[in-house]
Amino acid sequence: MYNDIVMDHFSDPRNAGEIPDADAIGETGNPVDGDKIKIFIKVKNNLLVDIKFKTFGCGAAIAASSMVTILAINKTLEDAFNIQNEDVSEALGGLPVEKLLCSNIAADALHNAIKNYFLIHGL
């Protein structure tokens, strides 16, 4: 059902965990299937220098969380904010239609973390 890229990010997720002294945290969930994603970011000179995630969900949600961290690391906040859920799915090589809902929240969690960063730091 899943391609090799998705399976790789599911079985060996990149940047899983949390940042205890994160500059901001973003969360989101999918009420339909119960998936929840929390993104932790560390920012220096407007760059995402560290990013971690914690996800409760299916393989597609975990793989999407892993991939969004890969896409966002070392990007400016503005460039990271421009990452869309479609970009995550495309970078994963596509997902089965029935699993798109599971992956369509990873970028939303990233966006929420960046919005929280701006709120916390008055930007």
Secondary structure, DSSP 8 states (H G I E B T S, - for coil): ---HHHHHHHHS-TTBS--TT-SEEEEEE-TTT--EEEEEEEEETTEEEEEEEEEES-HHHHHHHHHHHHHHTT-BHHHHHT--HHHHHHHTT---GGGHHHHTTHHHHHHHHHHHHHHHTT-
